[in-house]
Amino acid sequence: MKTIAVISQKGGAGKTTLAINLAGAAEEQGLSPVIIDLDPQASAKIWSKLRGKESPVVICTVPKMLGEAIATAREHGADVCIIDTAPHSETAALEAAKAADLVLIPCRPSMIDLQAVSTTVDIVKLAGRPEAMFLINCVRPGDKTLPAEAGAALQKHGIPVCELRMTLRSDCVHALSAGQGITEFAPESAGAEEIRQLFKLSFHQGEKVNIHQDIQEKATA
C-alpha cells in the first residue's frame, strides 16, 4: 500500500482538494484509496458525507492514532492511503510525514506562501523522509512567470519541485460542492488530466514515469 501525505503548515494551500482528487484519480485507475483526515475541521469527511457513497473511505482520526488507521486501511485491502493534514499543527504534520512513503508539499506561487514554507520543510526533514516533493498549486490560468519564480525559490530547500503545476480552476470547486472529484465532475477537462498526471507521479514515485508534453499547455489554456 502506498501512503501519500499532503502537508503544509500554511492554510489555504489546497491540501484537502488535492487529497480528495488524488483519491478520485486512484479510483478511476481501478485502485482502492483511503483518505485519512487529520484536520479537526474534517473537510474531507464532510465531503464524503455530501458524496453519499461508500468510496473512497474517509477515516477521521488524531495523530497518535494514525498508525492504527493506516494499519486498518492496509488490512482492508487499500492500495493507496492519502493523509490530509491540518495547517498550524506540527504534531499532525510530523506524524503524517513519518508514516508516508511520499510527502507532497503544496505551495501557492506567492511571496507569503514561499516565506511560510520553511516551517513545513523543517518538519519533513525532522521526520527523516527522503521522499518529498514540492507542488506548486493554485496557479492562475495563463500565468507562467510566478510559477517559474516560485520553483526557483523552492529549490533552495533541497527538496525536489514537481514538474507539474496545478492550475486554479472553477471545476475543482464545483466538483467538491457536488461531492465529486474533478475526474468525475469534468473527466475531459484539463484539470482532470492534471490530477491524473499528479497521481501517476505520486503513486509511482521513484520510477520513470512518462508525462505528456501537452500537460503544461492544457494547464495554461
N, C-alpha and C positions, 0 to 999 in steps of 0.2 A: 504494500500500500504506500503510495506517495503522499507525503504530508507537506503542504504548502502553507506558510504563514504570511499573512498580509499585515505588515507592521508600519505604523507611523505615529510618532508622538504628536504630530500636528493634526488638529482637527480639520475636516474638510478636504482631506487628500483623496477621498474616493475609495476607501478600503472596503466598505460593505458592498458597494456597487460592483467592485472588482470580484469580491468573493462570490457573490451571487451569480454573476455572469460566467465566471470560471466554472462553477458547478454546472451551469446550464450547458456550457460547451462540452463538459465531460459527459453529460447525459446524451448529448447529441452524438457523441462518439461511441455510444453503447456501454459506457462505463458507469459504475455506481459511485456517485460522490456523496460525501457527508460534509456539511458545514458545521463547524464548532464555533459558537458565538460567545466570545468572552467579554463583549461590550455590555455593561449594565443597562444601556438603553435598548438592547435586544432588537436592533433594527432588522437583522436577518430573520429572527424568529417572527417578528411582526409581518414581514414579507411572506414568510411561509404560511402563516395563518390566512393572509389575504389570498394567497395562491390556492388554498383549499385542496392541495394534492399531497400524497404521501411522500413524494420525492421532489427534490432532494431532501433528505432528512436534515433537520437543523437541530443541533443539540446546544442548549444554553447551559453553561457551567461557569465555575470560578477557576482562577489559575491553579490553585492547589489540587483541583480535581481533573486537570487537563489530561494527565497521563491515563487516568481511568477512562475518560471519554474517548481518547484515541484508541485504547485497547478494545473498547466496546465496538467502535466503528470497524476495527480490523476483524474482530470475531464475527461480525455480521456481514462480512464479505465486501466491505467498501474497497474500491480501487484507488480512490483519492480522497484525502481529508484536507479541507481548506479551513484554516483558522482565521477568523475575523476578530481583530483586537480593538480595544478602545484607545482613543487618544489620551494622553496625560496619565497613563497607567504603566509605570515602569515594570511593575511586578508581572502583569499580564503579558507585556511585550517580551520580557526576558524568558518567561516560561514557554511562550509560543516559539521563540527563536531557538531555544534549547531542543524543543521537540520536533522541529521542522527539518525536512530534507532540503528545502529551499525557502529562503526568506525573500519575499517581494517587498520592496520599499517604494511605495508610490510617492511622487513628489510633483506638485504643480510647478510650472516654469515661472515662478515669481520670486522676487528678492526675499520676501518674508518666509516663504516655504524653504528656499535654499538655505537661509540662515538658521532655520529651525531644525534642519535635518540632522545636524551633528549629534543631537541627543539620541536619536534613533540609531545612528551609526555606532555610538558608544555601547548601546545595549546589545546590538547584534555582535559586535566584537567581543563583548564580555561573555556572551553565550558561546563563543568559540565556534560559530557557524561559518565555515569557509564558503558554503554555497549561498550566496546572497546576490541580489540584483536590484539596482535602482530601476524604477519605471517612471518615465516622465508622463504624467497623467493630466487629463482635463485640458488638453491643448486646444486653443481656439482654431476653428477651421481656417485653413489657409496660412496660418502663422508658422513660418519656418525659422525665423530669427530667434525668438525667445527659447524654443526648444533646443536649438543648437547651442545657445549660450548656456542654458541650464545643464546640458550634457557635459559641456566643457568644465563647468563649475563643480559638478558632482564627481568628476574623475579624481579630484584631489583626495577623496576619502579612501581610495584604494579598493573600491567595490565596483564591479562591472556595471555599466549602464546598458540596459536593454536597448537593442537596435530599433524596436518598435516605439512609436509614440501614440498614446491613446488619446483620441480626439473627444472633446466635449460635445456630446450630441443629445438632442432632444429625445431621440428614440429611446435612449437608455432611461431617461426619466419616465417616459410614458410606459415603458416595459415594466419597471418596478411598480408603478401605480396599478398596473393590470395584474400584478402577481406573476410576472413572467421574467425571463431573461431576454437579452437582446436577440439571441439566436432563435428564440421562439417568436418574439414580437415582430421582428423585421429580419427574417432569415437571409434575405438577399441584400441587406444593407452593408455599407462599408463598415459600420460599427460592429456588426455581427462577424464580419471577416477579420477585423482587428482582434476581437476576443478569441476567435478560433486560433489565430496565429499565436497569441499570447499563451493560450492553454498548451499549444503544441510545444512552444519553447519551455514552458514551466514544467510540464509533465515529463518531457524528455531532456531535462537539464543535464548537461554533460555529454550529450550525444550530438552528432552532427544532424541538424535539422534544416531542411530547405524552407526558406521563407520567400514567398512570392515577391518578385520585384515590384509589382504594382500596388503593394500594400500602402506604401507611403503616398502614392498618387491618390489612392482612394481616401486616405486619411485627410488629405487636404482638399478634397473635391467639394 
